[in-house]
């Protein structure tokens, strides 16, 4: 059985959603959030960086990094139809946007939420946050333009990239304002979260508190 180390609202949500959609047995090990810089012992044992998600595979192998785990699971459980086949024409676009989300929007979001981690200047956090928010806005504009009027980033079929984007959309500081600016992302988000398995995971992780 898979064991997923995560916490509600974190990067573990996309992994949980894939496992749920694939219909494979898994359990979630909730990891408490300690003060910045402190790592719970049970997490440090599997990821020295102290980050979630961590996925323990049935054979005991440890995987970290949300994008890597997502790509692995989507390929392993191809019957769930959450990723284009390696030989397909859509594969290049799929990989492009998965990595874009991981290395741009995800990482810039971390800078915005935890700015003091990214500067040695005691007073530099506010500048890091300001620059991160401006960059993240640009990164989302690029993604929204790529989505255009399509239902999903690859066209008419949902993929892990859409789940990944939907999760990260909820990390904006003002989600309703974000969706008003990008109505096509809101439409994509609603399509993704209408999937029964994903809706179940979203509910468990309180991913729609922004609607209250």
N, C-alpha and C positions, 0 to 999 in steps of 0.2 A: 504494500500500500504506500502511496505517496504521503509524505508529511510536509506540509507547507507552513513555514514560519512567517507570520505576518501580523499585521494589525489593521483594524478598520480604517478605510480611507487611504491606505498607503499603496505603494506599488505592487503589493501582493494581490490586490483586487483583480487585476487582469489575469494573473495566473490562476486564481481561484475560479474565475469565470470560464477559462478554457477547460479546466478539469471538470467543472460542472457540466459544461456543454458536451464534453467528450463522453460523459457518463462513466468515468473511471473512479474506483474507490480512492478516497483521500481523506486526510484529517488535517485540521488547522490547529497549529500550536500558536496561541496568541502570545505576542511578545509585548510586554509593557514598555511604555515610553518613559525613560528616565531623563534626568537633567542632561542638557547638551554635553556630549563628550563621554557620558557614562554608557556602558554597554552591559545589558543583562547577561549573566553568566551563560545561560542556555543558548543565547545567540552568539556570544563570543566563541563558543565551542565549535560552531559550524561556519561562522564568517567573522574573521578577525576585524573586519571593518565595522562590524556592528550594524550592518544594514539589512533591511528586509526588502524584497522577499528572499528567502532561502528555500530551496526545494530539495528534500531528501528523496532520491529515487528508490523504487522498491529493492534495488540491489545494493543500496547503501551509498551510492555515489551522491555527492553534494553538488548542486548547481546554485549559482548566484546570478544576479543581474536579470532584471525583469524581461528585457528584450530577448536575451539568450534563452531563458526558460520558455518564453512564449513561442519563439521560433521552433525550439526543440519539440514542445508538446504538440504544436499544430501539425508538424510533419509526422510525428510518431502516430498521432491519431487522425490520420487523413480522412477517415470515414466521417468525422465531424464536419468536414468541408469548410475549414476555417483558414485555409491557405492554398494558394495556387500550387499546382505540382511543379517540381523543379524544372521540368522541360517546357512549361507553358509560357506563353507570350507575356502573361501578366506577372511572372515571377520577379522580373527585374524591377518593375514599379513597386511591387509589394515590399521587396527588400529595401528599396530606396527609402520609402516612407516609414517603415519600421525603424530603420537606423536613424532617420531624420528626427523622429519623435524621441528616440532614446538619447541621442547625443546633443540635440538642440533644446527642444521645449522642456523635456524632463530635467536636464541639467541646469538650464536657465532658471527653471522654477525653484530648484534647490537653492540657487544663489539668492533668489528673491525672498524665500522663506527663512533661510539661515545665512544671512549676509556676513555675519561675524566669522563664519568658518572660512571665508574667502578673502580675508584681509588681515594683515598683521597690525594695521593701524587701529588703535583703540577707538577712534572716532570715524573709522572708514566704512562701517557697516551701512550707514544711510546712503552713501554714494554707491556702494555695491548694489544695494536694493534698487535704487533709482535706475541705474544702468541696466540691471537685470529686467526690470519691468518694461523698460523701453524696448529692449531686445526681444523679450518674449512676445510683446505685442506684434513686432515685425515678423517673428517666426510663425505666429498663428495666422497672420495675414497671408503668408506664403502658402501655408497648408490649406487655408480656406479657398485661396485662388486655385490650388491644385484640385480640390474637391469640386469646385464649380457647382453645376446643377446636377451632378451625379448623385445617386442614392448613397453610394459608398466610394471610398477612395479608388477602388478598382473598377467601379461601374455599378452593375446591378447586384453584385454578390458581396455579402458581408465577409470580412476577413478579420484576423486577429488585429490588423492595423487599425481597424475601426473601433474595436474594443479598447485598444491602447489609447487611441485619441479621445474616446468618450471618457475614459477614466481621468485622463490628464485635464480635460476641459473642466472637470469639477474642482480642480485645484486653483482655478483663477480666484483672485481676491474678491471679485464681484461677479459671480457667475451669471446672474440675470442680465447685467449690463454687457457681459461678454457675448452672450447669445443674442442680445438685441443687435449688437454690432455685426455678428456673423450668423444670420438666420439659417444659412445652409448648414452650418455646424450644428445648430440646434435640431434641425430636421434629421441629420445623420444620427445625432445622439438619441433622439426619440426612437428611431428605427432600431438602433442597437439595443437599447434598454427594453424594447418590447419583446425581445427574444426571451422565452420563459426561463431558461436556465440563467441567463444574464440578469434578468429582473430579480430572480431569487437571490443571487449573490449581491446585487446592488442593495437590496433590502437589508440583508444581514450586515452589510458594511455601512449602512446609513449614508449612502452616496448621494441621496437626494434631499439632504437637510437644507440645501440652498433654496429649495422651493418654499420653505416655511417663512 
